[in-house]
Amino acid sequence: MGMRFGLYSLLALVLLACNGGSGNPNGSNPGGGTPGPQLSFKGELDTSFGNGGIVTTPVTSANAKIWITSLIVQPDRKIVVAGYIEKVVSPSYVDDIILLRYNPDGTLDTTFGNEGTVVTSLSDYSDRAHALVLQPDGKLVVAGSTANSNYYEIALVRYNEYGKLDTSFDGDGIVVASPGPYSDEAYALLLLPGGKLLVGGYSDKGAPNYETPVLLRYNSDGSQDASFGIKQIASLTNSRAKHMLLQPDGKILLGIGARFGTSFGFALSRLLDNGTVDTSFGGQGMVSGNGLLRYLMRQSDGRLIASVGDRLKRYEANGNPDIGFGTGGNVDQYNQYTILMAQQSDGKLISLASHSSPKFFALYRHNLNGTVDPSFGSNGYIETQVSTNYDAVASAMTFQPDNRLIVAGSANTNVILVRYK
């Protein structure tokens, strides 16, 4: 596929391993899951789920890896994860979209796809699911990318409740878009009131800015919403819209990541429902800084928490730093970094952080002011071994309505689910 495609693949993997997806059915890009009655959450493994609280599902051959990017919990408590299978086909890779649906006890739902698994190939090259939403009618929509021999293109795929392609969506269940002359990809997806779909990602326009954050809106039948058009968000050079959250008032929060050689930058921006910049947020609609943006969550009170580098940063709803959080709005994690976050109904935060040994998932609980809660686990910390090798990657997390926390990820050729109570 050429040098250009290989470089894009490497960058996508580096960023994906540091990002996750929430369990909010309206938007599976990172957003912190769904707050619920978590006051009694202790972080113990739920032994009614899988094998002692852990489900391990092998899904590919030894010459491939699986990456999970998204997680939702349906109203019937079934669990859906989405991602892609990366197969080594020298000298490059061939990827296929994958979805798996589990029953509430962690067994695969055999009514979905092929015994609980759906694999979709859109091209002979790279097809990836980066985000997932559940519609009220039970249909599932993934957003991500497909590729031709040179570049990526934005891809949307809709499935019916049984995992079959929904032919009422653009005729074959698949929408492909190329808003720019080079590569385009989707990383975030929101289901809007009324059923429209909002897609966030990037479009590579070439020099001088190269990758630029881009938004597109689609009608429920898969046609592009011409009244919204293609929104390019003025931001940092060489940047992507990686996270997208919907406020109750319809405004859209964007988490934007940028890369400059070996350095990273980030920006948070807020848009009105028509895609124009909300200048009341931060400085003219944006706040920015240095570091790799790993996760973005909106608290129930409207404040934002961003995981940037090895810090947690909290902002007021207007984009100003929340100086009551940590020191001047920052909590240092000292060479660890938060991958995922979810909020209890009492405001405390559950974070899943990096571990010195990638055999483990590591949970922390933070008080309202950002300090670690020593009453949680062992001095605020719980670790769970999920693999015998150094290959475990956590990538999505959400609270269920019944006070249980689901963490999803992968370990080489296995999908990993862990449920805590």
C-alpha positions in Angstrom: 0.0 0.0 0.0 3.0 2.2 0.0 5.0 4.2 2.6 2.2 6.8 3.2 -0.3 4.1 4.2 2.2 2.4 6.5 2.9 5.6 8.4 -0.8 6.3 8.9 -1.3 2.7 10.2 1.5 3.1 12.7 0.2 6.5 14.0 -3.4 5.1 14.3 -2.2 2.2 16.4 -0.1 4.4 18.7 -3.1 6.7 19.4 -5.7 3.9 19.5 -3.8 2.1 22.2 -4.1 5.2 24.4 -7.8 5.8 23.8 -11.1 4.2 24.6 -14.8 4.3 24.1 -17.6 4.9 26.5 -20.7 2.8 27.0 -23.1 5.6 26.2 -25.4 4.2 23.4 -25.6 7.7 21.9 -21.9 7.9 21.3 -19.3 5.3 21.8 -16.3 7.5 21.4 -14.6 8.3 24.7 -16.9 10.1 27.0 -16.9 8.4 30.4 -19.8 6.0 30.2 -23.2 6.4 31.8 -23.4 7.6 35.4 -25.8 5.5 37.5 -26.4 4.4 41.1 -22.7 3.6 41.8 -22.6 4.7 45.5 -21.9 1.2 46.7 -19.4 0.3 44.0 -16.4 -1.5 45.6 -14.4 -2.7 42.6 -14.7 -6.4 43.4 -14.7 -8.8 40.5 -18.3 -9.9 39.7 -18.0 -13.7 39.8 -21.4 -14.1 38.1 -19.8 -12.9 34.9 -17.6 -15.2 32.8 -14.8 -17.0 34.7 -14.6 -15.3 38.1 -15.5 -11.9 36.5 -13.3 -12.2 33.4 -14.3 -13.2 29.9 -11.6 -14.2 27.3 -12.8 -14.8 23.8 -10.3 -15.9 21.1 -11.3 -14.6 17.8 -8.4 -14.7 15.3 -5.5 -16.9 14.1 -2.0 -16.6 15.5 -0.9 -14.4 12.6 -3.2 -11.5 13.6 -4.2 -9.2 16.5 -7.5 -7.8 17.6 -8.0 -4.2 18.8 -11.3 -3.3 20.7 -12.2 0.4 20.4 -15.8 0.6 21.6 -18.3 -0.8 24.1 -22.0 -0.3 24.7 -24.5 -1.9 27.1 -27.9 -2.4 25.5 -31.2 -1.8 27.5 -31.5 -5.6 27.8 -28.1 -5.7 29.4 -26.4 -7.4 26.5 -22.9 -6.1 25.8 -21.6 -5.1 22.4 -17.9 -4.5 21.6 -16.5 -3.3 18.3 -13.0 -2.9 16.8 -10.9 -4.5 14.1 -8.8 -7.5 13.4 -5.3 -6.7 12.2 -3.9 -9.4 9.9 -0.3 -9.4 8.8 -0.1 -9.6 5.0 3.5 -8.8 4.1 4.6 -6.1 3.7 1.6 -4.4 5.2 -1.6 -5.2 7.1 -5.2 -6.1 6.2 -7.8 -5.1 8.7 -11.5 -6.2 9.1 -14.2 -4.7 11.3 -15.4 -6.9 14.1 -18.4 -6.8 16.5 -19.2 -9.2 19.3 -22.3 -9.4 21.4 -22.5 -11.0 24.8 -25.3 -12.0 27.1 -25.4 -10.4 30.5 -23.5 -13.4 32.0 -20.6 -13.0 29.6 -21.5 -15.8 27.2 -21.6 -15.0 23.5 -25.1 -14.2 22.1 -25.6 -16.8 19.4 -28.5 -14.8 17.9 -26.0 -12.2 16.7 -24.1 -12.7 13.5 -22.1 -16.0 13.4 -22.5 -17.4 16.9 -22.1 -14.0 18.5 -19.5 -12.5 16.1 -19.7 -10.3 13.0 -16.7 -9.7 10.7 -17.1 -7.1 7.9 -14.6 -6.6 5.1 -15.2 -3.4 3.0 -12.0 -3.6 1.0 -8.9 -5.6 0.3 -6.9 -3.3 2.6 -7.7 -1.8 5.9 -11.2 -1.5 7.4 -11.6 -0.4 11.0 -14.3 0.5 13.5 -13.4 3.3 15.9 -16.8 4.2 17.3 -20.2 2.6 17.9 -23.7 3.7 18.7 -27.0 1.9 19.4 -30.2 3.3 17.9 -33.5 3.1 19.7 -34.7 0.5 17.2 -31.8 -1.8 18.1 -29.7 -1.1 15.1 -26.0 -0.6 15.5 -23.8 1.9 13.6 -20.0 1.9 13.5 -17.8 4.7 12.3 -14.3 4.3 11.2 -12.4 3.9 8.0 -11.8 1.8 4.9 -8.9 2.1 2.4 -8.0 1.9 -1.2 -4.5 1.3 -2.5 -3.4 4.8 -1.4 -5.6 6.4 1.2 -8.1 6.0 4.0 -11.7 7.0 3.6 -14.4 7.6 6.2 -16.7 4.6 6.6 -20.1 4.1 8.3 -21.7 0.7 8.6 -25.2 0.0 10.0 -26.3 -3.5 11.2 -29.7 -4.7 12.2 -30.3 -6.2 15.7 -29.1 -9.6 14.5 -25.8 -8.3 13.1 -26.8 -8.3 9.4 -26.0 -5.3 7.2 -29.0 -3.0 7.1 -29.9 -2.4 3.5 -32.2 0.6 4.4 -29.0 2.5 5.1 -27.7 3.9 1.8 -28.9 0.7 0.0 -26.3 -1.7 1.3 -25.7 -0.7 4.9 -22.4 1.0 4.1 -21.5 4.7 3.5 -18.0 5.8 2.4 -17.0 9.4 2.3 -13.9 11.2 1.1 -14.2 14.9 1.9 -10.5 15.6 1.2 -8.0 14.8 -1.5 -5.9 12.5 0.6 -6.8 10.3 3.7 -9.9 10.8 5.8 -10.9 8.8 8.9 -13.7 8.8 11.5 -12.9 8.4 15.2 -16.1 9.6 16.9 -19.8 9.1 16.4 -22.9 10.6 18.0 -26.5 9.7 17.6 -28.4 13.0 17.7 -31.9 13.7 18.8 -34.1 12.9 15.8 -31.9 10.1 14.6 -29.2 11.9 12.6 -25.6 10.8 13.0 -22.7 13.1 13.6 -19.3 11.9 12.5 -16.0 13.3 13.7 -12.5 12.6 12.5 -10.0 14.3 10.2 -9.4 15.1 6.5 -5.9 15.4 5.1 -5.7 18.4 2.9 -2.0 18.3 2.3 0.5 21.1 3.1 0.6 23.4 5.0 -1.8 22.1 7.8 -2.1 18.5 6.6 -4.7 16.7 8.8 -7.6 18.9 9.9 -10.5 18.0 12.2 -13.7 17.4 10.2 -17.3 16.8 11.0 -20.0 15.4 8.8 -23.7 14.8 9.5 -25.9 12.1 8.1 -29.6 11.5 7.9 -31.0 8.3 9.3 -31.1 6.7 5.8 -27.4 7.2 5.3 -27.6 10.2 3.0 -25.3 13.2 3.9 -27.1 16.1 5.5 -26.5 18.9 3.0 -27.8 21.5 5.5 -24.8 20.8 7.7 -22.2 20.3 5.0 -18.6 19.5 5.8 -17.3 21.3 8.8 -13.5 21.8 9.1 -12.5 22.9 12.5 -9.7 25.5 12.7 -7.3 23.9 15.2 -3.7 22.8 15.6 -1.6 21.8 12.7 -1.8 18.1 11.8 -4.7 17.4 14.2 -7.6 15.0 14.4 -11.0 15.1 16.2 -10.6 12.0 18.4 -13.3 12.5 21.0 -16.8 14.0 20.7 -19.4 14.5 23.4 -23.0 15.8 23.2 -24.2 18.3 25.9 -27.8 18.2 27.0 -28.3 21.6 25.3 -27.2 20.1 22.0 -23.8 21.7 21.9 -20.9 19.5 20.8 -17.6 19.1 22.7 -14.6 18.1 20.7 -11.3 16.6 21.9 -8.6 17.2 19.3 -5.2 15.6 19.2 -2.2 16.8 17.2 1.2 15.5 16.5 4.3 17.4 15.6 7.1 15.0 14.8 7.6 13.2 18.2 5.7 15.9 20.2 2.0 16.0 20.9 -0.6 18.8 21.5 -4.3 18.9 22.3 -7.2 21.2 22.0 -10.8 21.2 23.4 -13.4 23.0 21.4 -17.1 23.5 21.7 -19.5 23.9 18.8 -23.1 24.9 18.4 -25.5 22.3 17.1 -25.1 23.6 13.5 -21.3 23.0 13.7 -20.2 26.6 14.2 -17.7 27.4 17.0 -19.2 28.5 20.3 -17.0 31.5 21.2 -18.2 31.5 24.8 -16.0 28.4 25.5 -12.4 29.1 26.5 -10.6 31.6 24.3 -12.8 32.0 21.2 -14.2 28.5 21.4 -11.1 26.6 22.2 -8.5 25.8 24.9 -5.2 24.1 24.0 -1.9 22.9 25.4 0.9 20.4 25.1 0.7 16.6 25.6 -1.1 13.6 24.2 -4.8 13.7 24.7 -5.7 10.2 25.8 -9.3 10.6 27.1 -12.1 13.2 27.5 -15.0 12.9 29.8 -17.9 15.3 30.7 -19.0 15.1 34.3 -22.6 15.1 35.3 -22.2 18.8 36.5 -20.9 19.9 33.1 -17.2 20.1 34.0 -14.7 18.4 31.7 -11.8 16.1 32.6 -9.1 15.4 30.1 -6.3 12.9 30.4 -3.3 14.6 28.9 0.2 13.0 29.1 0.5 11.8 32.7 -1.9 14.4 34.1 -5.6 14.8 34.7 -6.9 18.2 33.8 -10.3 19.5 34.8 -12.1 22.5 33.2 -15.2 24.4 34.2 -18.1 24.1 31.8 -17.0 27.4 30.2 -13.5 26.0 29.4 -11.6 27.7 32.2 -9.3 25.6 34.4 -11.0 24.3 37.6 -8.5 25.4 40.2 -10.2 23.3 42.9 -9.0 20.1 41.2 -5.5 19.1 42.2 -3.1 21.9 41.8 -4.4 24.7 39.7 -6.7 22.2 37.8 -4.1 19.5 37.3 -3.5 16.1 39.0 0.0 14.7 38.3 0.1 10.9 37.9 3.9 10.7 37.8 4.7 8.6 34.7 1.4 6.8 34.7 -1.4 7.8 32.5 -5.2 7.5 32.5 -6.7 5.6 29.6 -10.4 5.5 30.5 -12.7 7.2 33.0 -16.2 6.8 34.4 -18.1 8.8 37.1 -20.0 7.5 40.1 -23.3 9.2 40.9 -21.6 10.7 44.0 -19.1 12.5 41.7 -16.1 10.3 42.4 -14.2 9.2 39.4 -13.1 5.7 38.4 -10.0 5.8 36.2 -8.3 2.9 34.4 -4.6 3.7 34.3 -1.5 2.3 32.7 0.3 -0.5 34.5 4.0 -1.3 34.7 3.1 -4.8 33.5 0.7 -5.0 30.6 -0.7 -8.3 32.0 -3.0 -6.2 34.2 -5.9 -3.7 34.2 -5.5 -1.1 37.0 -8.4 0.8 38.5 -8.1 4.0 40.7 -10.8 6.0 42.4 -10.5 9.7 42.8 -12.3 12.1 45.2 -14.0 15.2 43.9 -10.9 17.3 44.4 -8.7 14.8 42.4 -7.0 13.1 45.3 -6.9 9.3 45.3 -9.7 7.7 47.5 -7.8 5.4 50.0 -11.1 3.5 50.8 -11.1 2.0 47.3 -9.2 -1.3 47.0 -5.6 -1.1 48.4 -5.1 2.6 49.1 -7.2 3.6 46.2 -6.0 1.1 43.7 -7.2 -2.3 42.3 -5.3 -4.4 39.8 -6.6 -7.4 37.8 -4.5 -9.8 35.9 -6.2 -10.5 32.5 -3.4 -12.1 30.5 -0.4 -14.3 31.0 1.6 -12.3 28.4 2.6 -8.6 28.2 -0.1 -7.8 25.7 -3.2 -6.5 27.4 -4.8 -3.2 26.3 -7.9 -1.7 27.9 -9.8 0.5 25.5 -13.4 1.0 26.7 -15.3 1.2 30.0 -18.7 2.0 31.3 -21.0 1.6 34.3 -24.1 -0.6 33.8 -27.3 0.7 35.3 -27.1 -2.1 37.9 -24.0 -0.8 39.6 -21.5 -2.9 37.7 -18.5 -1.6 35.8 -17.5 -3.2 32.4 -14.0 -2.9 31.1 -13.3 -4.1 27.5 -10.0 -4.6 25.8 -7.8 -7.1 24.1 -4.7 -9.3 24.5 -3.2 -10.3 21.2 -5.8 -12.6 19.6 -8.3 -12.4 22.5 -11.1 -10.1 23.4 -11.0 -9.3 27.1 -14.1 -8.3 29.2 -13.9 -7.7 33.0 -16.9 -6.8 35.2 -16.6 -5.3 38.7 -19.3 -4.7 41.3 
